[in-house]
Amino acid sequence: MQQKKIPMRKCVGCNRSKPKKELLRIVKSPDGEISVDTTGKKSGRGAYICTDPECFEKMRKSKRLDKTFEAPVPDLVYEEIERMLKDG
């Protein structure tokens, strides 16, 4: 029996590949709105971050999300990510 392939994604904070299910997805919708995608199913350009608070700090400091989406990310989005990482 063939084993199911696990989708891997790269964290924008630490640049390591991890299974998609272990990462938090941030999405820029076609209309330009940036938000946290809790379902993993929203349409648009996705970026992933692992649940390590260090990765989050690194990503926030270097504005990696802004570069990935080629748009400024609102502070509200960063606050939501931070809250989700703390809540687990």
PDB file with SEQRES, HELIX, SHEET and CRYST1 records, atoms N, CA, C and O in Angstrom:
SEQRES   1 A   88  MET GLN GLN LYS LYS ILE PRO MET ARG LYS CYS VAL GLY          
SEQRES   2 A   88  CYS ASN ARG SER LYS PRO LYS LYS GLU LEU LEU ARG ILE          
SEQRES   3 A   88  VAL LYS SER PRO ASP GLY GLU ILE SER VAL ASP THR THR          
SEQRES   4 A   88  GLY LYS LYS SER GLY ARG GLY ALA TYR ILE CYS THR ASP          
SEQRES   5 A   88  PRO GLU CYS PHE GLU LYS MET ARG LYS SER LYS ARG LEU          
SEQRES   6 A   88  ASP LYS THR PHE GLU ALA PRO VAL PRO ASP LEU VAL TYR          
SEQRES   7 A   88  GLU GLU ILE GLU ARG MET LEU LYS ASP GLY                      
HELIX    1 AA1 LYS A   20  GLU A   22  5                                   3    
HELIX    2 AA2 PRO A   53  LYS A   61  1                                   9    
HELIX    3 AA3 ARG A   64  PHE A   69  1                                   6    
HELIX    4 AA4 ASP A   75  ASP A   87  1                                  13    
SHEET    1 AA1 2 MET A   8  LYS A  10  0                                        
SHEET    2 AA1 2 SER A  17  PRO A  19 -1                                        
SHEET    1 AA2 3 ILE A  34  ASP A  37  0                                        
SHEET    2 AA2 3 LEU A  23  LYS A  28 -1                                        
SHEET    3 AA2 3 ARG A  45  CYS A  50 -1                                        
CRYST1    1.000    1.000    1.000  90.00  90.00  90.00 P 1           1          
ATOM      1  N   MET A   1       0.834  -1.190   0.000  1.00  0.00           N  
ATOM      2  CA  MET A   1       0.000   0.000   0.000  1.00  0.00           C  
ATOM      3  C   MET A   1       0.879   1.254   0.000  1.00  0.00           C  
ATOM      4  O   MET A   1       1.856   1.345   0.743  1.00  0.00           O  
ATOM      5  N   GLN A   2       0.512   2.207  -0.841  1.00  0.00           N  
ATOM      6  CA  GLN A   2       1.296   3.435  -0.973  1.00  0.00           C  
ATOM      7  C   GLN A   2       1.026   4.367   0.199  1.00  0.00           C  
ATOM      8  O   GLN A   2      -0.121   4.572   0.597  1.00  0.00           O  
ATOM      9  N   GLN A   3       2.110   4.934   0.751  1.00  0.00           N  
ATOM     10  CA  GLN A   3       1.970   5.846   1.875  1.00  0.00           C  
ATOM     11  C   GLN A   3       1.541   7.225   1.385  1.00  0.00           C  
ATOM     12  O   GLN A   3       2.007   7.707   0.353  1.00  0.00           O  
ATOM     13  N   LYS A   4       0.630   7.859   2.158  1.00  0.00           N  
ATOM     14  CA  LYS A   4       0.139   9.189   1.789  1.00  0.00           C  
ATOM     15  C   LYS A   4       1.241  10.227   1.992  1.00  0.00           C  
ATOM     16  O   LYS A   4       1.915  10.248   3.021  1.00  0.00           O  
ATOM     17  N   LYS A   5       1.408  11.091   0.982  1.00  0.00           N  
ATOM     18  CA  LYS A   5       2.437  12.129   1.028  1.00  0.00           C  
ATOM     19  C   LYS A   5       1.995  13.251   1.966  1.00  0.00           C  
ATOM     20  O   LYS A   5       0.869  13.742   1.874  1.00  0.00           O  
ATOM     21  N   ILE A   6       2.884  13.648   2.861  1.00  0.00           N  
ATOM     22  CA  ILE A   6       2.584  14.734   3.800  1.00  0.00           C  
ATOM     23  C   ILE A   6       2.997  16.060   3.167  1.00  0.00           C  
ATOM     24  O   ILE A   6       4.166  16.240   2.828  1.00  0.00           O  
ATOM     25  N   PRO A   7       2.042  17.003   3.002  1.00  0.00           N  
ATOM     26  CA  PRO A   7       2.400  18.298   2.406  1.00  0.00           C  
ATOM     27  C   PRO A   7       3.315  19.093   3.342  1.00  0.00           C  
ATOM     28  O   PRO A   7       3.028  19.257   4.528  1.00  0.00           O  
ATOM     29  N   MET A   8       4.405  19.574   2.784  1.00  0.00           N  
ATOM     30  CA  MET A   8       5.378  20.350   3.554  1.00  0.00           C  
ATOM     31  C   MET A   8       5.317  21.811   3.118  1.00  0.00           C  
ATOM     32  O   MET A   8       5.089  22.113   1.946  1.00  0.00           O  
ATOM     33  N   ARG A   9       5.524  22.713   4.079  1.00  0.00           N  
ATOM     34  CA  ARG A   9       5.568  24.142   3.793  1.00  0.00           C  
ATOM     35  C   ARG A   9       6.742  24.752   4.544  1.00  0.00           C  
ATOM     36  O   ARG A   9       7.186  24.222   5.562  1.00  0.00           O  
ATOM     37  N   LYS A  10       7.240  25.872   4.031  1.00  0.00           N  
ATOM     38  CA  LYS A  10       8.387  26.531   4.649  1.00  0.00           C  
ATOM     39  C   LYS A  10       7.928  27.681   5.542  1.00  0.00           C  
ATOM     40  O   LYS A  10       7.113  28.509   5.135  1.00  0.00           O  
ATOM     41  N   CYS A  11       8.461  27.719   6.762  1.00  0.00           N  
ATOM     42  CA  CYS A  11       8.145  28.783   7.710  1.00  0.00           C  
ATOM     43  C   CYS A  11       8.858  30.070   7.264  1.00  0.00           C  
ATOM     44  O   CYS A  11      10.045  30.043   6.940  1.00  0.00           O  
ATOM     45  N   VAL A  12       8.131  31.190   7.251  1.00  0.00           N  
ATOM     46  CA  VAL A  12       8.740  32.463   6.854  1.00  0.00           C  
ATOM     47  C   VAL A  12       9.653  33.019   7.942  1.00  0.00           C  
ATOM     48  O   VAL A  12      10.452  33.918   7.679  1.00  0.00           O  
ATOM     49  N   GLY A  13       9.541  32.494   9.163  1.00  0.00           N  
ATOM     50  CA  GLY A  13      10.400  32.950  10.264  1.00  0.00           C  
ATOM     51  C   GLY A  13      11.760  32.288  10.255  1.00  0.00           C  
ATOM     52  O   GLY A  13      12.790  32.961  10.224  1.00  0.00           O  
ATOM     53  N   CYS A  14      11.759  30.935  10.282  1.00  0.00           N  
ATOM     54  CA  CYS A  14      13.031  30.206  10.399  1.00  0.00           C  
ATOM     55  C   CYS A  14      13.483  29.574   9.086  1.00  0.00           C  
ATOM     56  O   CYS A  14      14.599  29.062   9.001  1.00  0.00           O  
ATOM     57  N   ASN A  15      12.635  29.602   8.067  1.00  0.00           N  
ATOM     58  CA  ASN A  15      12.966  29.070   6.743  1.00  0.00           C  
ATOM     59  C   ASN A  15      13.113  27.545   6.707  1.00  0.00           C  
ATOM     60  O   ASN A  15      13.706  27.005   5.773  1.00  0.00           O  
ATOM     61  N   ARG A  16      12.575  26.843   7.722  1.00  0.00           N  
ATOM     62  CA  ARG A  16      12.635  25.381   7.738  1.00  0.00           C  
ATOM     63  C   ARG A  16      11.332  24.799   7.206  1.00  0.00           C  
ATOM     64  O   ARG A  16      10.256  25.354   7.430  1.00  0.00           O  
ATOM     65  N   SER A  17      11.438  23.678   6.499  1.00  0.00           N  
ATOM     66  CA  SER A  17      10.249  22.991   6.007  1.00  0.00           C  
ATOM     67  C   SER A  17       9.666  22.112   7.097  1.00  0.00           C  
ATOM     68  O   SER A  17      10.382  21.366   7.765  1.00  0.00           O  
ATOM     69  N   LYS A  18       8.354  22.210   7.266  1.00  0.00           N  
ATOM     70  CA  LYS A  18       7.651  21.415   8.272  1.00  0.00           C  
ATOM     71  C   LYS A  18       6.328  20.953   7.680  1.00  0.00           C  
ATOM     72  O   LYS A  18       5.855  21.522   6.696  1.00  0.00           O  
ATOM     73  N   PRO A  19       5.723  19.919   8.278  1.00  0.00           N  
ATOM     74  CA  PRO A  19       4.396  19.499   7.785  1.00  0.00           C  
ATOM     75  C   PRO A  19       3.394  20.638   7.898  1.00  0.00           C  
ATOM     76  O   PRO A  19       3.347  21.349   8.902  1.00  0.00           O  
ATOM     77  N   LYS A  20       2.597  20.797   6.855  1.00  0.00           N  
ATOM     78  CA  LYS A  20       1.625  21.891   6.758  1.00  0.00           C  
ATOM     79  C   LYS A  20       0.729  21.991   7.998  1.00  0.00           C  
ATOM     80  O   LYS A  20       0.415  23.096   8.441  1.00  0.00           O  
ATOM     81  N   LYS A  21       0.318  20.861   8.557  1.00  0.00           N  
ATOM     82  CA  LYS A  21      -0.592  20.848   9.708  1.00  0.00           C  
ATOM     83  C   LYS A  21       0.014  21.460  10.967  1.00  0.00           C  
ATOM     84  O   LYS A  21      -0.718  21.895  11.856  1.00  0.00           O  
ATOM     85  N   GLU A  22       1.353  21.498  11.054  1.00  0.00           N  
ATOM     86  CA  GLU A  22       2.032  22.047  12.235  1.00  0.00           C  
ATOM     87  C   GLU A  22       2.212  23.565  12.153  1.00  0.00           C  
ATOM     88  O   GLU A  22       2.643  24.193  13.120  1.00  0.00           O  
ATOM     89  N   LEU A  23       1.886  24.148  11.012  1.00  0.00           N  
ATOM     90  CA  LEU A  23       2.122  25.572  10.788  1.00  0.00           C  
ATOM     91  C   LEU A  23       0.833  26.387  10.796  1.00  0.00           C  
ATOM     92  O   LEU A  23      -0.257  25.863  10.566  1.00  0.00           O  
ATOM     93  N   LEU A  24       0.983  27.664  11.064  1.00  0.00           N  
ATOM     94  CA  LEU A  24      -0.130  28.610  11.037  1.00  0.00           C  
ATOM     95  C   LEU A  24      -0.085  29.329   9.683  1.00  0.00           C  
ATOM     96  O   LEU A  24       0.974  29.794   9.259  1.00  0.00           O  
ATOM     97  N   ARG A  25      -1.237  29.418   9.009  1.00  0.00           N  
ATOM     98  CA  ARG A  25      -1.278  30.037   7.679  1.00  0.00           C  
ATOM     99  C   ARG A  25      -1.802  31.461   7.760  1.00  0.00           C  
ATOM    100  O   ARG A  25      -2.812  31.743   8.404  1.00  0.00           O  
ATOM    101  N   ILE A  26      -1.088  32.340   7.090  1.00  0.00           N  
ATOM    102  CA  ILE A  26      -1.520  33.735   6.946  1.00  0.00           C  
ATOM    103  C   ILE A  26      -1.781  33.907   5.450  1.00  0.00           C  
ATOM    104  O   ILE A  26      -0.979  33.473   4.623  1.00  0.00           O  
ATOM    105  N   VAL A  27      -2.883  34.530   5.111  1.00  0.00           N  
ATOM    106  CA  VAL A  27      -3.268  34.608   3.700  1.00  0.00           C  
ATOM    107  C   VAL A  27      -3.566  36.043   3.266  1.00  0.00           C  
ATOM    108  O   VAL A  27      -4.116  36.845   4.020  1.00  0.00           O  
ATOM    109  N   LYS A  28      -3.181  36.335   2.020  1.00  0.00           N  
ATOM    110  CA  LYS A  28      -3.547  37.619   1.391  1.00  0.00           C  
ATOM    111  C   LYS A  28      -4.580  37.276   0.331  1.00  0.00           C  
ATOM    112  O   LYS A  28      -4.264  36.645  -0.677  1.00  0.00           O  
ATOM    113  N   SER A  29      -5.817  37.695   0.566  1.00  0.00           N  
ATOM    114  CA  SER A  29      -6.907  37.364  -0.347  1.00  0.00           C  
ATOM    115  C   SER A  29      -6.756  38.116  -1.668  1.00  0.00           C  
ATOM    116  O   SER A  29      -6.011  39.093  -1.747  1.00  0.00           O  
ATOM    117  N   PRO A  30      -7.465  37.657  -2.711  1.00  0.00           N  
ATOM    118  CA  PRO A  30      -7.365  38.344  -4.018  1.00  0.00           C  
ATOM    119  C   PRO A  30      -7.680  39.841  -3.949  1.00  0.00           C  
ATOM    120  O   PRO A  30      -7.183  40.612  -4.769  1.00  0.00           O  
ATOM    121  N   ASP A  31      -8.508  40.263  -2.969  1.00  0.00           N  
ATOM    122  CA  ASP A  31      -8.823  41.694  -2.855  1.00  0.00           C  
ATOM    123  C   ASP A  31      -7.810  42.460  -1.991  1.00  0.00           C  
ATOM    124  O   ASP A  31      -7.987  43.648  -1.723  1.00  0.00           O  
ATOM    125  N   GLY A  32      -6.732  41.755  -1.553  1.00  0.00           N  
ATOM    126  CA  GLY A  32      -5.642  42.427  -0.849  1.00  0.00           C  
ATOM    127  C   GLY A  32      -5.719  42.402   0.666  1.00  0.00           C  
ATOM    128  O   GLY A  32      -4.847  42.960   1.333  1.00  0.00           O  
ATOM    129  N   GLU A  33      -6.747  41.765   1.228  1.00  0.00           N  
ATOM    130  CA  GLU A  33      -6.897  41.713   2.678  1.00  0.00           C  
ATOM    131  C   GLU A  33      -6.003  40.617   3.257  1.00  0.00           C  
ATOM    132  O   GLU A  33      -6.001  39.486   2.771  1.00  0.00           O  
ATOM    133  N   ILE A  34      -5.242  40.961   4.301  1.00  0.00           N  
ATOM    134  CA  ILE A  34      -4.345  40.003   4.938  1.00  0.00           C  
ATOM    135  C   ILE A  34      -4.959  39.561   6.259  1.00  0.00           C  
ATOM    136  O   ILE A  34      -5.350  40.389   7.083  1.00  0.00           O  
ATOM    137  N   SER A  35      -5.042  38.234   6.454  1.00  0.00           N  
ATOM    138  CA  SER A  35      -5.651  37.706   7.678  1.00  0.00           C  
ATOM    139  C   SER A  35      -5.060  36.348   8.027  1.00  0.00           C  
ATOM    140  O   SER A  35      -4.367  35.729   7.219  1.00  0.00           O  
ATOM    141  N   VAL A  36      -5.346  35.895   9.248  1.00  0.00           N  
ATOM    142  CA  VAL A  36      -4.913  34.574   9.678  1.00  0.00           C  
ATOM    143  C   VAL A  36      -5.955  33.581   9.177  1.00  0.00           C  
ATOM    144  O   VAL A  36      -7.155  33.783   9.359  1.00  0.00           O  
ATOM    145  N   ASP A  37      -5.489  32.514   8.550  1.00  0.00           N  
ATOM    146  CA  ASP A  37      -6.377  31.494   7.993  1.00  0.00           C  
ATOM    147  C   ASP A  37      -6.393  30.284   8.914  1.00  0.00           C  
ATOM    148  O   ASP A  37      -5.497  29.442   8.856  1.00  0.00           O  
ATOM    149  N   THR A  38      -7.409  30.197   9.763  1.00  0.00           N  
ATOM    150  CA  THR A  38      -7.484  29.090  10.720  1.00  0.00           C  
ATOM    151  C   THR A  38      -7.918  27.785  10.050  1.00  0.00           C  
ATOM    152  O   THR A  38      -7.606  26.702  10.543  1.00  0.00           O  
ATOM    153  N   THR A  39      -8.636  27.884   8.931  1.00  0.00           N  
ATOM    154  CA  THR A  39      -9.133  26.687   8.262  1.00  0.00           C  
ATOM    155  C   THR A  39      -8.112  26.102   7.290  1.00  0.00           C  
ATOM    156  O   THR A  39      -8.131  24.903   7.010  1.00  0.00           O  
ATOM    157  N   GLY A  40      -7.206  26.962   6.768  1.00  0.00           N  
ATOM    158  CA  GLY A  40      -6.246  26.507   5.764  1.00  0.00           C  
ATOM    159  C   GLY A  40      -6.870  26.407   4.388  1.00  0.00           C  
ATOM    160  O   GLY A  40      -6.266  25.852   3.469  1.00  0.00           O  
ATOM    161  N   LYS A  41      -8.075  26.940   4.235  1.00  0.00           N  
ATOM    162  CA  LYS A  41      -8.796  26.799   2.970  1.00  0.00           C  
ATOM    163  C   LYS A  41      -9.129  28.116   2.270  1.00  0.00           C  
ATOM    164  O   LYS A  41      -9.685  28.103   1.172  1.00  0.00           O  
ATOM    165  N   LYS A  42      -8.802  29.245   2.884  1.00  0.00           N  
ATOM    166  CA  LYS A  42      -9.103  30.539   2.262  1.00  0.00           C  
ATOM    167  C   LYS A  42      -8.327  30.672   0.957  1.00  0.00           C  
ATOM    168  O   LYS A  42      -7.197  30.199   0.835  1.00  0.00           O  
ATOM    169  N   SER A  43      -8.961  31.328  -0.015  1.00  0.00           N  
ATOM    170  CA  SER A  43      -8.265  31.507  -1.286  1.00  0.00           C  
ATOM    171  C   SER A  43      -7.334  32.707  -1.207  1.00  0.00           C  
ATOM    172  O   SER A  43      -7.614  33.682  -0.510  1.00  0.00           O  
ATOM    173  N   GLY A  44      -6.233  32.624  -1.923  1.00  0.00           N  
ATOM    174  CA  GLY A  44      -5.257  33.704  -1.940  1.00  0.00           C  
ATOM    175  C   GLY A  44      -3.857  33.198  -1.716  1.00  0.00           C  
ATOM    176  O   GLY A  44      -3.627  31.992  -1.629  1.00  0.00           O  
ATOM    177  N   ARG A  45      -2.922  34.118  -1.623  1.00  0.00           N  
ATOM    178  CA  ARG A  45      -1.501  33.810  -1.431  1.00  0.00           C  
ATOM    179  C   ARG A  45      -1.259  33.486   0.032  1.00  0.00           C  
ATOM    180  O   ARG A  45      -1.554  34.302   0.906  1.00  0.00           O  
ATOM    181  N   GLY A  46      -0.732  32.321   0.303  1.00  0.00           N  
ATOM    182  CA  GLY A  46      -0.505  31.908   1.683  1.00  0.00           C  
ATOM    183  C   GLY A  46       0.948  31.977   2.099  1.00  0.00           C  
ATOM    184  O   GLY A  46       1.854  31.793   1.285  1.00  0.00           O  
ATOM    185  N   ALA A  47       1.158  32.246   3.375  1.00  0.00           N  
ATOM    186  CA  ALA A  47       2.493  32.195   3.981  1.00  0.00           C  
ATOM    187  C   ALA A  47       2.315  31.443   5.292  1.00  0.00           C  
ATOM    188  O   ALA A  47       1.264  31.520   5.928  1.00  0.00           O  
ATOM    189  N   TYR A  48       3.348  30.720   5.688  1.00  0.00           N  
ATOM    190  CA  TYR A  48       3.241  29.872   6.871  1.00  0.00           C  
ATOM    191  C   TYR A  48       4.270  30.252   7.915  1.00  0.00           C  
ATOM    192  O   TYR A  48       5.377  30.686   7.596  1.00  0.00           O  
ATOM    193  N   ILE A  49       3.880  30.078   9.183  1.00  0.00           N  
ATOM    194  CA  ILE A  49       4.816  30.315  10.281  1.00  0.00           C  
ATOM    195  C   ILE A  49       4.638  29.203  11.303  1.00  0.00           C  
ATOM    196  O   ILE A  49       3.516  28.790  11.597  1.00  0.00           O  
ATOM    197  N   CYS A  50       5.772  28.714  11.850  1.00  0.00           N  
ATOM    198  CA  CYS A  50       5.646  27.671  12.870  1.00  0.00           C  
ATOM    199  C   CYS A  50       5.233  28.294  14.201  1.00  0.00           C  
ATOM    200  O   CYS A  50       5.230  29.515  14.355  1.00  0.00           O  
ATOM    201  N   THR A  51       4.893  27.450  15.143  1.00  0.00           N  
ATOM    202  CA  THR A  51       4.318  27.920  16.404  1.00  0.00           C  
ATOM    203  C   THR A  51       5.367  28.369  17.414  1.00  0.00           C  
ATOM    204  O   THR A  51       5.042  28.607  18.577  1.00  0.00           O  
ATOM    205  N   ASP A  52       6.608  28.485  16.989  1.00  0.00           N  
ATOM    206  CA  ASP A  52       7.696  28.933  17.858  1.00  0.00           C  
ATOM    207  C   ASP A  52       7.661  30.458  17.991  1.00  0.00           C  
ATOM    208  O   ASP A  52       7.746  31.162  16.984  1.00  0.00           O  
ATOM    209  N   PRO A  53       7.537  30.981  19.224  1.00  0.00           N  
ATOM    210  CA  PRO A  53       7.499  32.445  19.409  1.00  0.00           C  
ATOM    211  C   PRO A  53       8.746  33.147  18.859  1.00  0.00           C  
ATOM    212  O   PRO A  53       8.668  34.300  18.433  1.00  0.00           O  
ATOM    213  N   GLU A  54       9.899  32.456  18.866  1.00  0.00           N  
ATOM    214  CA  GLU A  54      11.135  33.045  18.309  1.00  0.00           C  
ATOM    215  C   GLU A  54      10.987  33.308  16.813  1.00  0.00           C  
ATOM    216  O   GLU A  54      11.424  34.343  16.311  1.00  0.00           O  
ATOM    217  N   CYS A  55      10.367  32.362  16.104  1.00  0.00           N  
ATOM    218  CA  CYS A  55      10.135  32.525  14.662  1.00  0.00           C  
ATOM    219  C   CYS A  55       9.246  33.737  14.409  1.00  0.00           C  
ATOM    220  O   CYS A  55       9.469  34.509  13.476  1.00  0.00           O  
ATOM    221  N   PHE A  56       8.237  33.886  15.258  1.00  0.00           N  
ATOM    222  CA  PHE A  56       7.321  35.011  15.116  1.00  0.00           C  
ATOM    223  C   PHE A  56       8.061  36.333  15.281  1.00  0.00           C  
ATOM    224  O   PHE A  56       7.885  37.255  14.485  1.00  0.00           O  
ATOM    225  N   GLU A  57       8.898  36.418  16.327  1.00  0.00           N  
ATOM    226  CA  GLU A  57       9.667  37.645  16.573  1.00  0.00           C  
ATOM    227  C   GLU A  57      10.597  37.954  15.402  1.00  0.00           C  
ATOM    228  O   GLU A  57      10.696  39.100  14.962  1.00  0.00           O  
ATOM    229  N   LYS A  58      11.275  36.924  14.902  1.00  0.00           N  
ATOM    230  CA  LYS A  58      12.194  37.076  13.778  1.00  0.00           C  
ATOM    231  C   LYS A  58      11.442  37.585  12.546  1.00  0.00           C  
ATOM    232  O   LYS A  58      11.896  38.495  11.852  1.00  0.00           O  
ATOM    233  N   MET A  59      10.275  36.973  12.293  1.00  0.00           N  
ATOM    234  CA  MET A  59       9.455  37.342  11.142  1.00  0.00           C  
ATOM    235  C   MET A  59       8.956  38.781  11.270  1.00  0.00           C  
ATOM    236  O   MET A  59       8.966  39.539  10.299  1.00  0.00           O  
ATOM    237  N   ARG A  60       8.521  39.148  12.475  1.00  0.00           N  
ATOM    238  CA  ARG A  60       7.976  40.496  12.694  1.00  0.00           C  
ATOM    239  C   ARG A  60       9.067  41.565  12.559  1.00  0.00           C  
ATOM    240  O   ARG A  60       8.861  42.598  11.922  1.00  0.00           O  
ATOM    241  N   LYS A  61      10.225  41.303  13.166  1.00  0.00           N  
ATOM    242  CA  LYS A  61      11.333  42.264  13.135  1.00  0.00           C  
ATOM    243  C   LYS A  61      11.830  42.530  11.721  1.00  0.00           C  
ATOM    244  O   LYS A  61      12.083  43.673  11.341  1.00  0.00           O  
ATOM    245  N   SER A  62      11.967  41.451  10.945  1.00  0.00           N  
ATOM    246  CA  SER A  62      12.518  41.597   9.595  1.00  0.00           C  
ATOM    247  C   SER A  62      11.451  41.879   8.540  1.00  0.00           C  
ATOM    248  O   SER A  62      11.753  41.996   7.352  1.00  0.00           O  
ATOM    249  N   LYS A  63      10.193  41.988   8.988  1.00  0.00           N  
ATOM    250  CA  LYS A  63       9.059  42.291   8.096  1.00  0.00           C  
ATOM    251  C   LYS A  63       8.968  41.303   6.926  1.00  0.00           C  
ATOM    252  O   LYS A  63       8.691  41.689   5.791  1.00  0.00           O  
ATOM    253  N   ARG A  64       9.204  40.035   7.225  1.00  0.00           N  
ATOM    254  CA  ARG A  64       9.179  39.018   6.172  1.00  0.00           C  
ATOM    255  C   ARG A  64       7.809  38.827   5.545  1.00  0.00           C  
ATOM    256  O   ARG A  64       7.705  38.530   4.355  1.00  0.00           O  
ATOM    257  N   LEU A  65       6.748  38.996   6.345  1.00  0.00           N  
ATOM    258  CA  LEU A  65       5.395  38.868   5.778  1.00  0.00           C  
ATOM    259  C   LEU A  65       5.124  39.980   4.777  1.00  0.00           C  
ATOM    260  O   LEU A  65       4.520  39.751   3.729  1.00  0.00           O  
ATOM    261  N   ASP A  66       5.577  41.194   5.108  1.00  0.00           N  
ATOM    262  CA  ASP A  66       5.398  42.329   4.196  1.00  0.00           C  
ATOM    263  C   ASP A  66       6.070  42.031   2.853  1.00  0.00           C  
ATOM    264  O   ASP A  66       5.522  42.333   1.792  1.00  0.00           O  
ATOM    265  N   LYS A  67       7.268  41.433   2.915  1.00  0.00           N  
ATOM    266  CA  LYS A  67       8.004  41.111   1.691  1.00  0.00           C  
ATOM    267  C   LYS A  67       7.323  39.989   0.918  1.00  0.00           C  
ATOM    268  O   LYS A  67       7.237  40.039  -0.309  1.00  0.00           O  
ATOM    269  N   THR A  68       6.838  38.978   1.634  1.00  0.00           N  
ATOM    270  CA  THR A  68       6.163  37.852   0.990  1.00  0.00           C  
ATOM    271  C   THR A  68       4.910  38.300   0.254  1.00  0.00           C  
ATOM    272  O   THR A  68       4.674  37.901  -0.886  1.00  0.00           O  
ATOM    273  N   PHE A  69       4.102  39.135   0.914  1.00  0.00           N  
ATOM    274  CA  PHE A  69       2.840  39.593   0.319  1.00  0.00           C  
ATOM    275  C   PHE A  69       2.994  40.859  -0.517  1.00  0.00           C  
ATOM    276  O   PHE A  69       2.042  41.303  -1.160  1.00  0.00           O  
ATOM    277  N   GLU A  70       4.196  41.438  -0.508  1.00  0.00           N  
ATOM    278  CA  GLU A  70       4.468  42.686  -1.225  1.00  0.00           C  
ATOM    279  C   GLU A  70       3.457  43.768  -0.835  1.00  0.00           C  
ATOM    280  O   GLU A  70       2.986  44.535  -1.675  1.00  0.00           O  
ATOM    281  N   ALA A  71       3.139  43.807   0.463  1.00  0.00           N  
ATOM    282  CA  ALA A  71       2.188  44.788   0.994  1.00  0.00           C  
ATOM    283  C   ALA A  71       2.423  44.908   2.494  1.00  0.00           C  
ATOM    284  O   ALA A  71       2.853  43.946   3.130  1.00  0.00           O  
ATOM    285  N   PRO A  72       2.144  46.091   3.074  1.00  0.00           N  
ATOM    286  CA  PRO A  72       2.306  46.223   4.531  1.00  0.00           C  
ATOM    287  C   PRO A  72       1.258  45.391   5.270  1.00  0.00           C  
ATOM    288  O   PRO A  72       0.075  45.425   4.934  1.00  0.00           O  
ATOM    289  N   VAL A  73       1.707  44.649   6.275  1.00  0.00           N  
ATOM    290  CA  VAL A  73       0.808  43.820   7.076  1.00  0.00           C  
ATOM    291  C   VAL A  73       0.335  44.634   8.284  1.00  0.00           C  
ATOM    292  O   VAL A  73       1.161  45.149   9.038  1.00  0.00           O  
ATOM    293  N   PRO A  74      -0.982  44.757   8.480  1.00  0.00           N  
ATOM    294  CA  PRO A  74      -1.504  45.536   9.617  1.00  0.00           C  
ATOM    295  C   PRO A  74      -1.075  44.952  10.963  1.00  0.00           C  
ATOM    296  O   PRO A  74      -0.943  43.736  11.103  1.00  0.00           O  
ATOM    297  N   ASP A  75      -0.860  45.816  11.946  1.00  0.00           N  
ATOM    298  CA  ASP A  75      -0.476  45.380  13.299  1.00  0.00           C  
ATOM    299  C   ASP A  75      -1.508  44.426  13.888  1.00  0.00           C  
ATOM    300  O   ASP A  75      -1.166  43.533  14.662  1.00  0.00           O  
ATOM    301  N   LEU A  76      -2.765  44.617  13.521  1.00  0.00           N  
ATOM    302  CA  LEU A  76      -3.845  43.771  14.008  1.00  0.00           C  
ATOM    303  C   LEU A  76      -3.604  42.301  13.651  1.00  0.00           C  
ATOM    304  O   LEU A  76      -3.905  41.406  14.442  1.00  0.00           O  
ATOM    305  N   VAL A  77      -3.064  42.063  12.464  1.00  0.00           N  
ATOM    306  CA  VAL A  77      -2.763  40.691  12.018  1.00  0.00           C  
ATOM    307  C   VAL A  77      -1.650  40.105  12.876  1.00  0.00           C  
ATOM    308  O   VAL A  77      -1.734  38.954  13.303  1.00  0.00           O  
ATOM    309  N   TYR A  78      -0.599  40.899  13.132  1.00  0.00           N  
ATOM    310  CA  TYR A  78       0.502  40.431  13.988  1.00  0.00           C  
ATOM    311  C   TYR A  78      -0.006  40.113  15.393  1.00  0.00           C  
ATOM    312  O   TYR A  78       0.410  39.129  16.004  1.00  0.00           O  
ATOM    313  N   GLU A  79      -0.913  40.959  15.902  1.00  0.00           N  
ATOM    314  CA  GLU A  79      -1.473  40.741  17.242  1.00  0.00           C  
ATOM    315  C   GLU A  79      -2.292  39.454  17.290  1.00  0.00           C  
ATOM    316  O   GLU A  79      -2.247  38.715  18.274  1.00  0.00           O  
ATOM    317  N   GLU A  80      -3.034  39.195  16.224  1.00  0.00           N  
ATOM    318  CA  GLU A  80      -3.842  37.973  16.157  1.00  0.00           C  
ATOM    319  C   GLU A  80      -2.948  36.736  16.108  1.00  0.00           C  
ATOM    320  O   GLU A  80      -3.232  35.738  16.771  1.00  0.00           O  
ATOM    321  N   ILE A  81      -1.866  36.799  15.321  1.00  0.00           N  
ATOM    322  CA  ILE A  81      -0.914  35.682  15.239  1.00  0.00           C  
ATOM    323  C   ILE A  81      -0.313  35.428  16.617  1.00  0.00           C  
ATOM    324  O   ILE A  81      -0.243  34.289  17.077  1.00  0.00           O  
ATOM    325  N   GLU A  82       0.118  36.506  17.267  1.00  0.00           N  
ATOM    326  CA  GLU A  82       0.740  36.396  18.594  1.00  0.00           C  
ATOM    327  C   GLU A  82      -0.230  35.764  19.597  1.00  0.00           C  
ATOM    328  O   GLU A  82       0.157  34.905  20.390  1.00  0.00           O  
ATOM    329  N   ARG A  83      -1.482  36.194  19.553  1.00  0.00           N  
ATOM    330  CA  ARG A  83      -2.493  35.648  20.457  1.00  0.00           C  
ATOM    331  C   ARG A  83      -2.711  34.150  20.200  1.00  0.00           C  
ATOM    332  O   ARG A  83      -2.821  33.364  21.141  1.00  0.00           O  
ATOM    333  N   MET A  84      -2.772  33.766  18.922  1.00  0.00           N  
ATOM    334  CA  MET A  84      -2.972  32.362  18.563  1.00  0.00           C  
ATOM    335  C   MET A  84      -1.794  31.495  18.982  1.00  0.00           C  
ATOM    336  O   MET A  84      -1.983  30.350  19.392  1.00  0.00           O  
ATOM    337  N   LEU A  85      -0.582  32.029  18.885  1.00  0.00           N  
ATOM    338  CA  LEU A  85       0.606  31.278  19.292  1.00  0.00           C  
ATOM    339  C   LEU A  85       0.619  31.069  20.811  1.00  0.00           C  
ATOM    340  O   LEU A  85       1.038  30.019  21.297  1.00  0.00           O  
ATOM    341  N   LYS A  86       0.158  32.073  21.546  1.00  0.00           N  
ATOM    342  CA  LYS A  86       0.119  31.959  23.026  1.00  0.00           C  
ATOM    343  C   LYS A  86      -0.958  30.979  23.461  1.00  0.00           C  
ATOM    344  O   LYS A  86      -0.758  30.211  24.402  1.00  0.00           O  
ATOM    345  N   ASP A  87      -2.098  31.002  22.783  1.00  0.00           N  
ATOM    346  CA  ASP A  87      -3.199  30.106  23.138  1.00  0.00           C  
ATOM    347  C   ASP A  87      -2.938  28.657  22.745  1.00  0.00           C  
ATOM    348  O   ASP A  87      -3.541  27.730  23.286  1.00  0.00           O  
ATOM    349  N   GLY A  88      -2.024  28.483  21.789  1.00  0.00           N  
ATOM    350  CA  GLY A  88      -1.666  27.138  21.361  1.00  0.00           C  
ATOM    351  C   GLY A  88      -2.639  26.681  20.349  1.00  0.00           C  
ATOM    352  O   GLY A  88      -2.528  25.563  19.846  1.00  0.00           O  
TER     353      GLY A  88                                                      
END                                                                             
